[in-house]
Amino acid sequence: MNKKLHILFLCGWYPSKEFPTNGDFIQRHAEAVSLKHKVSVLHIVSSNSINNSKIEKNSITNVDTYIGYVTKTTNPVLKLVRFYKMYITILKEIGCFDVVHLNSLFPFGIFALHLKAFKKKPYIISEHWTGYHFPLSKKISFIEKLVSKSIAKKASFISPVSTHLQISMQKFGLKGNYCPIPNVVDIDLFKPQTKKEKQFSILHISSLKNEHKNISGMLKAAKILEAEIPSFTWDFIGGNGNQYKDEIKNLGFTSANINFIDHLPQEKLVSYLQKAHVFILFSNYENLPCVILESFSCGTPVISTNVGGIAEYFPEEFGAFTSVNNPSELAQKIKKINDNPINKPEDMYKYAKENFSKEIIAKQFSEVYFKTLNINS
């Protein structure tokens, strides 16, 4: 089916001047879909730096992006009014469209319900949120759960990034027509290179939030590893590394080279993934992290905790799993890769290309859009 649709990406998360990396995985989905369809992004965010609401429109990598900035307020009713007015204003600028692609079910799903009820526009849902996993889901309020059930029920399709997230959402009570679609990898950017660092190089990339990514556990593993590997580098990229200065000092590293590096754009990040000997994700919970898929695409093996939907897209020959919050076991797994390197760059890149490339993801979403509109694909 070559019919070109106009897809409205309705986004609760999306990169903006306020939060430059927030929802960058959604941006990648939008860029993928734009290969086959016209895509307009609608996102609204509160800001302390403005006195009056404003819209910034840009065309970025073939995606028409409308970011609405509204003055920040602690009054929930006033916030709702400001968001609704901005939503209506941006809709008028965007004009006609065929399907709503809702990203993150709540609260922007309320706008999707509005569009279906008053504009007769069907919607699908992409979901990435870890909050639906138990016990995190216990924090969701009764009202949010009630509204979320209605949003899910009236969606044409729900496309979480993993089957594991689908199961969590269903257990939470979100009934619907599920069709998981994974995250995207830019295979033109993330590709293998032959040269690795001379010194054994370990890499971690994330927000560096300890309760989620367990940075403290990785630092403990690094200390244990000092007795096993004479010299190695461990780079932690993203977020605020200053919070771990005291911890590093107390661990008393002698030979390990531990570096904390501020957030980097993908264009600069890729060289770190290409040169590393192993990528580590030691999270307490996850869905399907893009960075694992990007690591595969660069031909770099991965050691990760077996949480969320990671195992669904993790060929065993591309790395190893380790237990949650077990630094000793993590250190042992890293030493094993140091002693017996995994060298399958062509196989890993091929796997990423066949499962997570923009073309593959665009095809999967296109099929969902056409089914939503009852058009034969």
Backbone torsions as a table, in degrees:
resi	resn	phi	psi	omega
1	MET	NA	120.0	-178.6
2	ASN	-101.0	2.1	-178.7
3	LYS	-60.6	129.1	-179.5
4	LYS	-96.1	122.3	-179.2
5	LEU	-101.1	165.8	170.9
6	HIS	-108.5	114.4	-176.1
7	ILE	-105.3	126.5	175.2
8	LEU	-92.6	110.6	173.0
9	PHE	-83.0	107.9	180.0
10	LEU	-98.6	108.7	-164.3
11	CYS	-120.2	121.8	170.9
12	GLY	-76.5	-28.2	174.9
13	TRP	-120.6	140.3	173.9
14	TYR	-173.6	145.6	178.8
15	PRO	-59.0	135.3	179.5
16	SER	-147.4	177.8	176.9
17	LYS	-65.4	-28.9	178.6
18	GLU	-73.9	-41.3	-177.3
19	PHE	-136.8	86.1	-170.9
20	PRO	-60.8	-26.8	-177.4
21	THR	-110.1	0.5	-175.8
22	ASN	-67.0	116.2	178.2
23	GLY	73.2	28.7	178.5
24	ASP	-63.8	-24.3	176.1
25	PHE	-68.3	-29.4	175.3
26	ILE	-71.7	-39.5	176.5
27	GLN	-57.7	-39.2	179.1
28	ARG	-67.2	-37.1	174.1
29	HIS	-62.2	-43.5	179.6
30	ALA	-61.5	-42.5	179.6
31	GLU	-65.6	-35.6	177.3
32	ALA	-65.5	-48.4	-179.2
33	VAL	-61.6	-32.4	-178.0
34	SER	-65.9	-12.9	175.3
35	LEU	-66.6	-27.1	-176.5
36	LYS	-116.6	-20.9	-173.4
37	HIS	-139.5	164.3	171.2
38	LYS	-77.5	132.3	-177.8
39	VAL	-124.6	128.5	172.3
40	SER	-120.0	128.5	-179.0
41	VAL	-101.4	130.7	174.4
42	LEU	-116.9	115.9	178.9
43	HIS	-138.9	141.7	179.7
44	ILE	-128.8	137.8	-178.1
45	VAL	-143.3	145.3	176.5
46	SER	-80.1	148.3	-178.7
47	SER	-142.3	138.3	175.2
48	ASN	-85.3	-12.2	-170.8
49	SER	-95.5	6.6	179.1
50	ILE	-126.5	152.6	176.5
51	ASN	-99.8	-26.2	179.9
52	ASN	-131.4	148.3	179.7
53	SER	-62.4	147.4	178.0
54	LYS	-151.5	159.4	178.2
55	ILE	-117.8	133.4	172.8
56	GLU	-112.1	119.8	179.8
57	LYS	-109.1	130.6	177.2
58	ASN	-142.2	153.5	170.6
59	SER	-108.7	107.2	-175.2
60	ILE	-118.0	120.5	-177.8
61	THR	44.4	51.3	174.7
62	ASN	70.7	15.9	177.6
63	VAL	-116.5	123.3	176.4
64	ASP	-79.9	114.7	-172.1
65	THR	-111.4	123.9	178.1
66	TYR	-115.6	105.6	178.1
67	ILE	-105.2	117.4	177.7
68	GLY	-95.7	125.1	177.9
69	TYR	-106.7	124.3	178.3
70	VAL	-119.0	150.2	-179.3
71	THR	-63.0	131.7	-176.9
72	LYS	-67.9	142.4	177.7
73	THR	-147.6	150.8	176.0
74	THR	-92.1	-4.7	179.0
75	ASN	-83.9	111.5	-175.0
76	PRO	-62.8	-34.2	179.5
77	VAL	-69.0	-44.8	178.7
78	LEU	-64.0	-38.2	177.7
79	LYS	-62.0	-44.5	179.0
80	LEU	-60.7	-43.4	179.3
81	VAL	-62.5	-45.0	-179.2
82	ARG	-64.7	-42.1	179.3
83	PHE	-65.3	-42.1	-178.5
84	TYR	-64.9	-43.3	178.5
85	LYS	-61.5	-42.6	178.8
86	MET	-65.3	-42.0	177.9
87	TYR	-57.6	-46.5	179.2
88	ILE	-64.7	-41.3	-179.9
89	THR	-63.0	-44.8	-179.7
90	ILE	-67.8	-38.8	177.9
91	LEU	-56.2	-42.7	-179.9
92	LYS	-63.0	-36.8	178.8
93	GLU	-70.3	-36.6	-177.7
94	ILE	-72.3	-38.6	179.1
95	GLY	81.7	-146.9	-174.3
96	CYS	-74.3	146.7	175.3
97	PHE	-151.8	169.0	-173.2
98	ASP	-103.5	-45.0	-174.8
99	VAL	-136.9	142.1	173.7
100	VAL	-94.0	127.4	175.4
101	HIS	-109.0	95.4	-177.4
102	LEU	-79.2	130.9	179.2
103	ASN	-116.9	114.0	-173.1
104	SER	77.8	112.7	-167.4
105	LEU	-58.7	-45.2	-175.5
106	PHE	-124.0	138.1	7.6
107	PRO	-97.9	-6.7	-174.7
108	PHE	-66.9	-12.9	174.8
109	GLY	-62.7	-21.0	175.9
110	ILE	-63.5	-37.9	175.9
111	PHE	-66.8	-36.7	177.7
112	ALA	-63.7	-40.4	176.1
113	LEU	-61.4	-41.3	178.5
114	HIS	-60.9	-45.2	-178.8
115	LEU	-66.0	-34.7	179.1
116	LYS	-73.0	-39.3	-176.9
117	ALA	-73.8	-41.1	-172.1
118	PHE	-106.5	-20.7	179.8
119	LYS	-113.8	-3.5	-179.9
120	LYS	59.4	33.8	-180.0
121	LYS	-99.5	120.7	178.8
122	PRO	-72.9	158.3	179.1
123	TYR	-139.9	150.1	169.8
124	ILE	-114.7	165.1	-178.6
125	ILE	-125.0	129.0	164.3
126	SER	-100.7	135.8	-178.9
127	GLU	-131.6	134.0	-179.3
128	HIS	-125.3	-5.8	-166.3
129	TRP	-72.6	129.8	177.3
130	THR	-75.4	-12.3	-174.4
131	GLY	-65.6	-13.8	179.1
132	TYR	-83.6	-8.5	178.4
133	HIS	-79.4	136.2	175.0
134	PHE	-72.4	137.0	9.5
135	PRO	-92.8	2.0	-179.6
136	LEU	-58.9	-33.0	-176.7
137	SER	-64.9	-17.9	178.5
138	LYS	-66.1	-19.4	-179.2
139	LYS	-80.4	-11.7	-177.8
140	ILE	-75.8	130.8	-175.6
141	SER	-70.0	161.7	179.5
142	PHE	-61.1	-43.4	-178.6
143	ILE	-64.0	-45.1	179.0
144	GLU	-61.7	-41.1	179.8
145	LYS	-64.3	-41.3	-179.3
146	LEU	-63.3	-46.8	179.8
147	VAL	-66.9	-40.2	-178.9
148	SER	-62.4	-37.8	177.8
149	LYS	-60.7	-41.2	178.7
150	SER	-66.4	-42.4	179.5
151	ILE	-61.9	-45.3	-178.7
152	ALA	-65.1	-43.1	-176.2
153	LYS	-62.5	-34.6	-174.9
154	LYS	-93.0	-0.1	176.6
155	ALA	-76.0	145.7	175.9
156	SER	-69.4	-41.6	176.8
157	PHE	-144.9	151.2	172.4
158	ILE	-120.3	122.9	-175.6
159	SER	-120.2	80.1	172.9
160	PRO	-68.4	162.9	-176.3
161	VAL	-79.0	-5.4	177.2
162	SER	-154.3	158.9	175.6
163	THR	-67.6	-32.1	178.3
164	HIS	-60.5	-42.8	177.2
165	LEU	-67.0	-37.9	176.2
166	GLN	-56.1	-47.3	-178.9
167	ILE	-61.9	-41.3	179.1
168	SER	-63.9	-41.4	179.5
169	MET	-65.3	-39.7	179.3
170	GLN	-67.6	-40.1	177.4
171	LYS	-64.3	-31.4	178.3
172	PHE	-71.8	-17.5	177.7
173	GLY	109.5	12.2	-179.2
174	LEU	-91.6	95.3	-178.8
175	LYS	-85.8	141.8	179.5
176	GLY	177.0	-174.5	-179.1
177	ASN	-95.1	98.5	-171.1
178	TYR	-89.9	143.2	178.6
179	CYS	-153.6	85.8	-175.4
180	PRO	-60.5	137.8	175.2
181	ILE	-135.8	125.1	-173.7
182	PRO	-76.1	-178.9	177.8
183	ASN	-75.4	171.8	-174.6
184	VAL	-106.4	144.8	170.7
185	VAL	-121.7	133.6	174.3
186	ASP	-81.4	91.4	-173.9
187	ILE	-70.9	-15.8	175.8
188	ASP	-76.0	-24.4	178.5
189	LEU	-96.2	-49.2	-177.7
190	PHE	-89.8	96.0	179.7
191	LYS	-140.5	157.3	-175.7
192	PRO	-68.8	153.6	166.6
193	GLN	-133.5	155.4	-170.5
194	THR	-75.5	-30.1	-174.0
195	LYS	-86.1	125.1	170.8
196	LYS	-105.9	165.6	176.1
197	GLU	-61.7	144.6	178.2
198	LYS	-64.8	-45.1	176.2
199	GLN	-81.0	142.1	179.6
200	PHE	-55.4	124.6	-171.5
201	SER	-120.8	125.8	179.2
202	ILE	-112.9	143.9	-175.1
203	LEU	-134.8	140.4	170.0
204	HIS	-136.1	135.6	179.0
205	ILE	-130.7	126.6	178.1
206	SER	-173.7	-170.7	173.6
207	SER	-74.1	-12.6	-177.5
208	LEU	65.9	22.7	175.6
209	LYS	-79.4	118.3	-169.0
210	ASN	-64.3	-40.3	-177.5
211	GLU	-65.0	-22.5	-179.7
212	HIS	-99.1	-54.0	-170.5
213	LYS	-93.4	-9.9	178.1
214	ASN	54.4	58.4	177.3
215	ILE	-64.3	-39.4	179.4
216	SER	-58.6	-40.3	178.6
217	GLY	-64.0	-38.5	178.6
218	MET	-69.5	-36.4	177.1
219	LEU	-65.5	-37.8	176.1
220	LYS	-64.8	-40.0	177.2
221	ALA	-63.3	-39.1	178.9
222	ALA	-62.8	-39.2	178.6
223	LYS	-65.1	-43.1	177.7
224	ILE	-61.8	-38.3	-176.3
225	LEU	-67.7	-25.2	179.1
226	GLU	-56.1	-32.0	-179.5
227	ALA	-79.4	-12.0	-175.1
228	GLU	-107.3	-35.0	-178.7
229	ILE	-120.6	119.7	-173.5
230	PRO	-55.1	-38.9	-176.9
231	SER	-152.6	129.1	177.5
232	PHE	-153.9	161.0	176.3
233	THR	-115.0	137.3	174.9
234	TRP	-128.1	110.8	178.7
235	ASP	-96.9	130.1	173.9
236	PHE	-111.3	116.4	-174.8
237	ILE	-114.8	133.3	175.9
238	GLY	108.4	152.8	174.9
239	GLY	68.5	-162.8	-175.7
240	ASN	-105.6	108.6	-178.6
241	GLY	-84.2	-11.7	-177.4
242	ASN	-61.9	-27.3	-177.7
243	GLN	-66.4	-12.8	-177.2
244	TYR	-105.7	7.0	-177.5
245	LYS	-59.8	-46.6	-178.9
246	ASP	-64.7	-39.1	-179.6
247	GLU	-63.7	-42.9	178.8
248	ILE	-63.8	-41.7	179.7
249	LYS	-63.1	-42.8	-178.6
250	ASN	-68.2	-31.8	178.8
251	LEU	-71.6	-26.4	173.8
252	GLY	65.9	54.3	178.5
253	PHE	-62.4	140.5	179.7
254	THR	-115.2	-39.8	-177.5
255	SER	-118.6	-24.5	-179.0
256	ALA	-70.6	140.5	177.7
257	ASN	-102.6	98.5	-176.6
258	ILE	-99.3	121.8	-177.6
259	ASN	-123.7	133.3	170.9
260	PHE	-109.0	125.1	-174.8
261	ILE	-122.2	135.5	-180.0
262	ASP	-61.7	166.8	178.2
263	HIS	-51.5	137.2	178.3
264	LEU	-122.7	144.8	173.0
265	PRO	-66.4	159.5	-175.7
266	GLN	-56.9	-34.8	-177.3
267	GLU	-62.0	-30.7	178.4
268	LYS	-93.8	-27.8	-178.1
269	LEU	-65.8	-35.1	-172.0
270	VAL	-58.6	-36.2	-177.6
271	SER	-65.9	-33.6	177.3
272	TYR	-66.3	-41.6	178.3
273	LEU	-66.4	-38.1	-179.0
274	GLN	-67.0	-36.9	-173.8
275	LYS	-88.4	-20.1	-177.4
276	ALA	-68.5	150.0	175.7
277	HIS	-85.4	-25.0	178.4
278	VAL	-157.8	143.5	174.1
279	PHE	-105.9	137.7	-177.2
280	ILE	-117.5	132.8	169.2
281	LEU	-129.9	114.3	-172.8
282	PHE	-114.1	36.9	-170.7
283	SER	-69.3	152.8	173.6
284	ASN	-81.7	-27.1	176.5
285	TYR	-157.0	154.4	-179.4
286	GLU	-159.8	174.4	164.6
287	ASN	-112.1	-91.0	175.4
288	LEU	-139.2	88.8	-174.8
289	PRO	-64.0	129.3	177.8
290	CYS	-57.6	-35.9	-171.4
291	VAL	-66.5	-27.9	174.4
292	ILE	-66.9	-44.0	179.8
293	LEU	-65.3	-37.9	178.0
294	GLU	-67.8	-35.0	176.8
295	SER	-64.3	-45.8	174.7
296	PHE	-55.6	-45.3	-177.7
297	SER	-61.4	-29.3	178.1
298	CYS	-86.4	-1.3	-179.6
299	GLY	77.4	20.8	-178.6
300	THR	-104.2	123.5	-179.1
301	PRO	-65.7	160.4	-173.6
302	VAL	-128.7	138.4	165.6
303	ILE	-115.3	125.2	-175.3
304	SER	-142.2	153.2	166.9
305	THR	-68.0	146.7	-178.4
306	ASN	-89.1	76.8	-178.3
307	VAL	-124.8	159.0	177.4
308	GLY	59.3	-141.7	-177.5
309	GLY	-97.9	16.2	-175.5
310	ILE	-59.5	-43.1	-176.1
311	ALA	-62.5	-22.7	-179.6
312	GLU	-65.9	-25.4	-176.9
313	TYR	-130.7	48.4	-176.2
314	PHE	-139.8	85.8	175.3
315	PRO	-58.1	132.2	-171.6
316	GLU	-62.4	-25.2	-179.3
317	GLU	-79.1	-3.5	-178.7
318	PHE	-96.4	5.2	-179.1
319	GLY	161.1	-144.9	-176.8
320	ALA	-155.8	156.2	172.5
321	PHE	-100.4	150.8	175.7
322	THR	-133.0	158.3	-177.5
323	SER	-70.9	153.7	176.9
324	VAL	-66.3	131.6	174.1
325	ASN	54.5	44.5	175.0
326	ASN	-126.6	81.5	-176.0
327	PRO	-57.1	-35.7	-179.8
328	SER	-63.0	-44.6	179.2
329	GLU	-66.1	-40.2	177.8
330	LEU	-60.0	-44.1	178.9
331	ALA	-60.5	-40.4	178.8
332	GLN	-63.7	-41.2	-179.5
333	LYS	-66.7	-37.9	178.2
334	ILE	-66.0	-43.3	179.3
335	LYS	-61.1	-37.8	179.7
336	LYS	-61.4	-40.5	178.8
337	ILE	-71.8	-33.1	175.1
338	ASN	-63.0	-41.9	-178.1
339	ASP	-77.5	-33.3	-177.8
340	ASN	-133.5	79.7	-175.1
341	PRO	-57.8	143.4	173.0
342	ILE	-92.0	119.1	-175.9
343	ASN	-126.7	82.0	-179.1
344	LYS	-133.0	49.6	-173.6
345	PRO	-60.5	-39.2	-178.9
346	GLU	-67.1	-43.5	-179.7
347	ASP	-64.9	-40.3	-177.8
348	MET	-68.4	-41.8	178.9
349	TYR	-65.3	-42.1	178.8
350	LYS	-61.0	-41.8	178.8
351	TYR	-61.3	-44.9	178.9
352	ALA	-63.1	-42.6	-178.1
353	LYS	-63.9	-39.4	-175.1
354	GLU	-80.7	-13.1	-175.9
355	ASN	-121.3	-26.4	-171.3
356	PHE	-131.0	6.1	-179.8
357	SER	-67.4	159.2	179.4
358	LYS	-57.6	-39.0	-178.4
359	GLU	-63.5	-42.6	-179.0
360	ILE	-66.8	-45.9	-178.6
361	ILE	-67.5	-38.4	177.7
362	ALA	-61.4	-40.4	178.8
363	LYS	-63.6	-42.4	-179.0
364	GLN	-65.6	-44.2	178.7
365	PHE	-67.5	-37.1	178.7
366	SER	-58.2	-43.4	179.1
367	GLU	-60.8	-39.1	178.3
368	VAL	-67.5	-42.4	178.9
369	TYR	-60.7	-46.5	-177.7
370	PHE	-65.4	-38.8	175.8
371	LYS	-65.2	-36.4	177.5
372	THR	-61.4	-37.7	-178.6
373	LEU	-93.1	4.4	-177.8
374	ASN	57.8	42.2	175.9
375	ILE	-109.5	130.9	178.9
376	ASN	-68.7	126.9	-180.0
377	SER	-92.1	NA	NA
